[in-house]
Amino acid sequence: MRPRAALAAPLPAALLALAACATLPDEGFDPVPRAEAPFFDPLVFFAGMSTGRGELDKVVSGTVPLRVESAGRMLRPGVLELEQVVFEGDKPPRTRRWEIREAGEGRWEGALTDADGLVELYAKGNLLTISYRMDGNYDVTQRLTLSPDGSRAYNELKVELMGVTVAVLAEEIVRG
């Protein structure tokens, strides 16, 4: 038998080789330009109903359509509960829940059923950045850009393992 260290040695090279496979789609998505206004407040944007549609590109399994149906409600002032039903390709739908609470000017924090620990949110102008870690030491970063009229947001999500991108989502989220 070979020692574990010898088996683990090819892993970083394999991850690096796969990193080029997860990319944003070339067409069908129009990113929203970044601006100082309107300000992206997730407690406002995600209150009520919204629907996201996009493409999820995973290194190991390719690109699949993704749809997310969301319902947000204020639990108390400064705290939003967001329930999402995620439809990913041919998989059965799954439900996940967020709880987001104010944590200072332009900052929020909370919990997500997919996260392993604290979820952190930061807004600068119409750009909202969300960061958290998932089980298996996957680091997730989302950058959502709010449209000028506040009715939709463009979401770019990136999942990394050991600093290598293993999945990318491009999604448009529409309120109402």
Solvent accessible surface area in square Angstrom, and as a share of the most:
residue,aa,sasa,rsa
1,M,245,1.09
2,R,151,0.55
3,P,96,0.60
4,R,211,0.77
5,A,80,0.62
6,A,44,0.34
7,L,104,0.52
8,A,56,0.43
9,A,72,0.55
10,P,73,0.46
11,L,85,0.42
12,P,70,0.44
13,A,68,0.53
14,A,48,0.37
15,L,15,0.07
16,L,127,0.63
17,A,73,0.57
18,L,69,0.35
19,A,26,0.20
20,A,83,0.64
21,C,73,0.43
22,A,7,0.06
23,T,78,0.45
24,L,69,0.35
25,P,39,0.25
26,D,148,0.77
27,E,143,0.64
28,G,76,0.73
29,F,41,0.17
30,D,116,0.60
31,P,83,0.52
32,V,9,0.05
33,P,105,0.66
34,R,143,0.52
35,A,49,0.38
36,E,131,0.59
37,A,73,0.57
38,P,41,0.26
39,F,100,0.42
40,F,0,0.00
41,D,37,0.19
42,P,0,0.00
43,L,12,0.06
44,V,92,0.53
45,F,6,0.03
46,F,14,0.06
47,A,33,0.26
48,G,36,0.35
49,M,118,0.53
50,S,4,0.03
51,T,41,0.24
52,G,3,0.02
53,R,148,0.54
54,G,9,0.09
55,E,65,0.29
56,L,17,0.08
57,D,17,0.09
58,K,52,0.22
59,V,21,0.12
60,V,131,0.76
61,S,77,0.50
62,G,32,0.30
63,T,79,0.46
64,V,41,0.24
65,P,94,0.59
66,L,14,0.07
67,R,71,0.26
68,V,12,0.07
69,E,70,0.31
70,S,5,0.03
71,A,45,0.35
72,G,10,0.09
73,R,143,0.52
74,M,85,0.38
75,L,57,0.29
76,R,134,0.49
77,P,131,0.83
78,G,14,0.14
79,V,11,0.06
80,L,0,0.00
81,E,46,0.21
82,L,3,0.02
83,E,65,0.29
84,Q,14,0.06
85,V,43,0.25
86,V,6,0.03
87,F,53,0.22
88,E,14,0.06
89,G,30,0.29
90,D,156,0.81
91,K,114,0.48
92,P,111,0.70
93,P,78,0.49
94,R,105,0.38
95,T,65,0.38
96,R,28,0.10
97,R,112,0.41
98,W,12,0.04
99,E,58,0.26
100,I,4,0.02
101,R,81,0.29
102,E,108,0.48
103,A,26,0.20
104,G,45,0.43
105,E,175,0.78
106,G,15,0.15
107,R,105,0.38
108,W,13,0.05
109,E,51,0.23
110,G,3,0.03
111,A,56,0.43
112,L,10,0.05
113,T,89,0.52
114,D,38,0.20
115,A,19,0.14
116,D,84,0.44
117,G,54,0.52
118,L,89,0.44
119,V,1,0.00
120,E,68,0.31
121,L,1,0.00
122,Y,93,0.35
123,A,16,0.12
124,K,145,0.62
125,G,6,0.06
126,N,3,0.01
127,L,33,0.16
128,L,0,0.00
129,T,30,0.17
130,I,6,0.03
131,S,39,0.25
132,Y,16,0.06
133,R,103,0.38
134,M,61,0.27
135,D,108,0.56
136,G,54,0.51
137,N,94,0.48
138,Y,71,0.27
139,D,52,0.27
140,V,2,0.01
141,T,33,0.19
142,Q,9,0.04
143,R,96,0.35
144,L,1,0.01
145,T,5,0.03
146,L,11,0.06
147,S,1,0.01
148,P,110,0.69
149,D,112,0.58
150,G,16,0.15
151,S,47,0.30
152,R,81,0.29
153,A,0,0.00
154,Y,12,0.04
155,N,3,0.01
156,E,51,0.23
157,L,19,0.10
158,K,75,0.32
159,V,16,0.09
160,E,46,0.21
161,L,36,0.18
162,M,119,0.53
163,G,62,0.59
164,V,20,0.12
165,T,24,0.14
166,V,26,0.15
167,A,8,0.06
168,V,13,0.08
169,L,11,0.05
170,A,0,0.00
171,E,8,0.03
172,E,62,0.28
173,I,15,0.08
174,V,69,0.40
175,R,90,0.33
176,G,85,0.82
